[in-house]
Amino acid sequence: MRHLPSVAMSCTVVLGACAAHGADAETWSYEASPFLWAAGLDGRVSFNGPPVDVSAKFEDLVDFANVGAAMRITARRPPIGWFGEASWMETNNQVATGALKTVQTMAEGGLLYEFDPALAVYGGLRYQIVEGTLDSPVSGRARHSEEWLDGLVGARWTPLASQNWVIWARGDVGAGSSDLVWLLEAGGGYRWNVRWAAYMAYRVLDTDYGHAGFLYDVQQSGLLLGFGFRY
């Protein structure tokens, strides 16, 4: 939680600088997309102790029990573009040793290149902060916070991009501080005028990170629901 203002400020500075660099409004197009991510966890977490298995139930995803909020901004002047995203998510899970609460802050940004309207490649950085609290009736409360940075490369495929409809799939893989981090996402949307659109997608984010007794080997997956505003 305490890192969220600094992450948001950093993203704002970076995005503002990029926007100023490409200030020609006739050639650059921008889209801001706020969305919710109803996601659960599946994997292992450890705070200087034995790993704890975490697994979200499907009904938690349907009921939006674990929900994150995010903002994604993209800019394009084909064949080049840039992107930035900042998100926050809180998840609560019952585990064998008690109750586990995780708060995750994530920021990512980078550049993209379009070979054609359907295929683009991108690269950048993904920064994650995880704050965990494990309440155990046996050992009491344990807390730990960790942050790390990874580089990433990926590709985006857009088989349909008409005046009103869009369908896309993207995936990336990265490493650095993590042993491995990868993301897969597929979705679609409907645009009812030149400015406004509604989107729905499914995202999977898998992170394998460990350092000095802290383990975060977790896969997050769930629905994305949001809007897009072009300017």
C-alpha positions as CSV (number, residue, x, y, z in Angstrom):
1,M,0.0,0.0,0.0
2,R,2.7,2.5,1.0
3,H,4.4,2.2,-2.4
4,L,1.3,2.9,-4.5
5,P,1.6,6.8,-4.6
6,S,5.3,6.6,-5.7
7,V,4.5,4.0,-8.4
8,A,1.6,6.0,-9.7
9,M,3.7,9.2,-9.7
10,S,6.5,7.4,-11.6
11,C,4.1,6.2,-14.2
12,T,2.6,9.6,-14.6
13,V,6.1,11.2,-15.1
14,V,7.1,8.6,-17.7
15,L,3.8,8.7,-19.6
16,G,3.8,12.5,-19.6
17,A,7.3,12.6,-21.0
18,C,6.4,10.2,-23.7
19,A,3.3,12.2,-24.6
20,A,5.3,15.4,-24.8
21,H,7.9,13.7,-27.0
22,G,5.1,12.7,-29.5
23,A,3.0,15.8,-29.1
24,D,1.7,15.9,-32.7
25,A,-2.0,15.1,-32.1
26,E,-2.6,14.6,-35.8
27,T,-0.3,11.6,-36.0
28,W,-0.4,10.1,-32.5
29,S,-3.5,8.4,-31.0
30,Y,-4.0,7.7,-27.3
31,E,-6.3,5.5,-25.3
32,A,-6.8,5.3,-21.6
33,S,-8.4,2.1,-20.3
34,P,-9.4,1.8,-16.6
35,F,-10.5,-1.8,-15.7
36,L,-11.2,-4.2,-12.9
37,W,-9.4,-7.6,-12.7
38,A,-11.3,-10.3,-10.8
39,A,-8.4,-12.7,-10.1
40,G,-7.5,-15.6,-7.8
41,L,-4.2,-17.1,-6.8
42,D,-2.8,-20.5,-7.3
43,G,0.7,-21.5,-6.2
44,R,3.0,-21.2,-3.2
45,V,4.0,-18.4,-0.9
46,S,6.5,-18.3,1.9
47,F,7.5,-15.6,4.4
48,N,10.8,-17.0,6.0
49,G,9.1,-20.3,6.7
50,P,7.6,-23.4,5.1
51,P,5.8,-22.7,1.8
52,V,2.1,-22.3,2.0
53,D,-0.2,-23.5,-0.8
54,V,-2.7,-21.0,-2.0
55,S,-5.6,-21.7,-4.3
56,A,-8.6,-19.4,-5.1
57,K,-12.0,-21.0,-5.6
58,F,-13.9,-20.5,-8.9
59,E,-16.9,-18.9,-7.1
60,D,-14.5,-16.3,-5.7
61,L,-13.8,-15.1,-9.2
62,V,-17.5,-15.1,-10.2
63,D,-18.4,-13.1,-7.1
64,F,-15.5,-10.7,-7.6
65,A,-14.2,-11.5,-4.1
66,N,-10.7,-10.7,-5.1
67,V,-10.7,-7.6,-7.3
68,G,-7.9,-5.3,-8.5
69,A,-8.1,-1.9,-10.2
70,A,-5.8,-0.8,-13.0
71,M,-5.2,1.9,-15.6
72,R,-3.6,1.2,-18.9
73,I,-2.5,3.9,-21.4
74,T,-1.4,3.2,-25.0
75,A,-0.1,5.5,-27.7
76,R,0.3,4.7,-31.4
77,R,1.8,6.3,-34.4
78,P,2.2,3.3,-36.7
79,P,4.5,1.5,-36.9
80,I,5.7,2.5,-33.4
81,G,4.0,3.1,-30.0
82,W,4.4,2.9,-26.3
83,F,2.3,1.6,-23.3
84,G,2.1,2.0,-19.6
85,E,0.0,0.3,-16.9
86,A,-0.3,0.7,-13.1
87,S,-2.5,-1.7,-11.0
88,W,-3.3,-2.6,-7.5
89,M,-4.9,-5.9,-6.2
90,E,-5.8,-7.3,-2.9
91,T,-6.5,-11.1,-2.5
92,N,-7.7,-13.0,0.6
93,N,-7.3,-16.8,0.8
94,Q,-7.8,-19.5,3.5
95,V,-4.8,-21.7,3.6
96,A,-3.9,-24.8,5.7
97,T,-2.1,-22.7,8.4
98,G,-4.6,-19.8,8.6
99,A,-5.6,-16.7,6.5
100,L,-3.4,-15.2,3.9
101,K,-3.8,-11.7,2.6
102,T,-1.7,-10.4,-0.2
103,V,-1.6,-6.8,-1.6
104,Q,0.1,-6.5,-5.0
105,T,1.1,-3.3,-6.7
106,M,2.4,-3.6,-10.3
107,A,3.6,-1.2,-12.9
108,E,4.8,-1.9,-16.5
109,G,5.8,0.1,-19.5
110,G,7.6,-0.2,-22.8
111,L,7.7,0.3,-26.5
112,L,6.0,-1.6,-29.4
113,Y,6.6,-2.0,-33.1
114,E,3.8,-3.0,-35.6
115,F,4.8,-5.1,-38.5
116,D,1.3,-4.8,-39.8
117,P,-2.1,-3.9,-38.2
118,A,-2.5,-7.5,-37.0
119,L,0.9,-8.2,-35.5
120,A,3.1,-6.2,-33.2
121,V,6.0,-7.0,-30.9
122,Y,6.8,-5.2,-27.7
123,G,9.4,-5.0,-24.9
124,G,9.7,-3.2,-21.6
125,L,9.9,-3.6,-17.8
126,R,7.5,-5.0,-15.2
127,Y,7.8,-3.9,-11.6
128,Q,6.0,-5.7,-8.8
129,I,5.5,-5.2,-5.0
130,V,3.9,-7.9,-2.9
131,E,3.0,-7.3,0.7
132,G,1.8,-10.4,2.5
133,T,0.2,-11.1,5.9
134,L,-0.3,-14.6,7.2
135,D,-2.5,-15.0,10.3
136,S,-2.0,-18.4,11.9
137,P,-3.7,-19.7,15.1
138,V,-0.5,-21.5,15.9
139,S,2.4,-19.1,15.1
140,G,0.5,-15.8,15.1
141,R,0.9,-13.1,12.5
142,A,3.8,-13.0,9.9
143,R,4.3,-10.0,7.5
144,H,6.7,-9.5,4.7
145,S,7.1,-7.1,1.8
146,E,9.2,-7.6,-1.3
147,E,9.7,-5.7,-4.6
148,W,11.4,-6.6,-7.8
149,L,11.9,-5.6,-11.4
150,D,11.9,-7.8,-14.6
151,G,12.5,-7.1,-18.3
152,L,9.9,-8.5,-20.7
153,V,9.4,-9.2,-24.4
154,G,6.2,-10.2,-26.1
155,A,3.9,-10.1,-29.1
156,R,0.3,-9.0,-29.7
157,W,-2.0,-10.5,-32.4
158,T,-5.1,-8.6,-33.5
159,P,-7.1,-10.7,-36.0
160,L,-10.1,-8.4,-36.0
161,A,-10.1,-4.6,-35.8
162,S,-13.1,-3.2,-37.5
163,Q,-14.8,0.1,-36.9
164,N,-16.9,-1.4,-34.1
165,W,-15.3,-4.7,-33.0
166,V,-11.8,-5.8,-31.9
167,I,-10.3,-9.1,-30.9
168,W,-6.8,-9.5,-29.6
169,A,-4.4,-11.9,-27.9
170,R,-1.0,-11.1,-26.4
171,G,1.7,-12.8,-24.5
172,D,5.1,-12.0,-23.0
173,V,7.9,-13.6,-21.0
174,G,10.5,-12.0,-18.8
175,A,13.1,-12.4,-16.1
176,G,15.6,-10.4,-14.1
177,S,14.9,-10.4,-10.4
178,S,12.4,-13.2,-11.0
179,D,13.4,-16.6,-12.1
180,L,10.6,-16.4,-14.7
181,V,7.5,-14.3,-15.3
182,W,5.0,-14.7,-18.1
183,L,1.6,-13.3,-19.1
184,L,-1.1,-14.4,-21.5
185,E,-4.2,-12.4,-22.3
186,A,-7.1,-12.8,-24.8
187,G,-10.1,-10.6,-25.2
188,G,-12.4,-8.5,-27.3
189,G,-14.3,-5.3,-27.3
190,Y,-17.0,-3.1,-28.9
191,R,-16.5,0.5,-29.9
192,W,-19.8,2.4,-30.2
193,N,-18.2,5.7,-31.4
194,V,-14.7,7.2,-32.1
195,R,-14.0,7.8,-28.4
196,W,-15.6,5.1,-26.2
197,A,-15.3,1.3,-26.1
198,A,-16.1,-1.5,-23.7
199,Y,-13.6,-4.5,-23.2
200,M,-13.6,-7.9,-21.7
201,A,-10.6,-10.2,-21.5
202,Y,-9.1,-13.1,-19.6
203,R,-5.6,-12.7,-18.2
204,V,-3.1,-15.1,-16.7
205,L,0.0,-13.8,-14.9
206,D,2.6,-16.3,-13.6
207,T,5.4,-15.2,-11.4
208,D,8.3,-17.3,-9.9
209,Y,10.3,-15.1,-7.5
210,G,12.3,-16.0,-4.5
211,H,14.8,-14.1,-2.3
212,A,16.2,-14.5,1.2
213,G,13.5,-16.8,2.5
214,F,10.7,-15.0,0.6
215,L,8.9,-17.1,-2.1
216,Y,6.2,-15.9,-4.5
217,D,5.6,-18.7,-6.9
218,V,2.0,-17.8,-7.9
219,Q,-0.3,-17.8,-10.9
220,Q,-3.0,-15.2,-11.1
221,S,-5.9,-15.6,-13.5
222,G,-9.3,-14.0,-14.0
223,L,-11.6,-11.7,-15.9
224,L,-10.8,-8.2,-17.0
225,L,-13.7,-5.7,-17.4
226,G,-13.1,-2.2,-18.5
227,F,-13.7,0.8,-20.8
228,G,-11.5,2.6,-23.3
229,F,-11.4,6.3,-24.0
230,R,-9.5,7.6,-27.0
231,Y,-8.2,11.2,-27.2
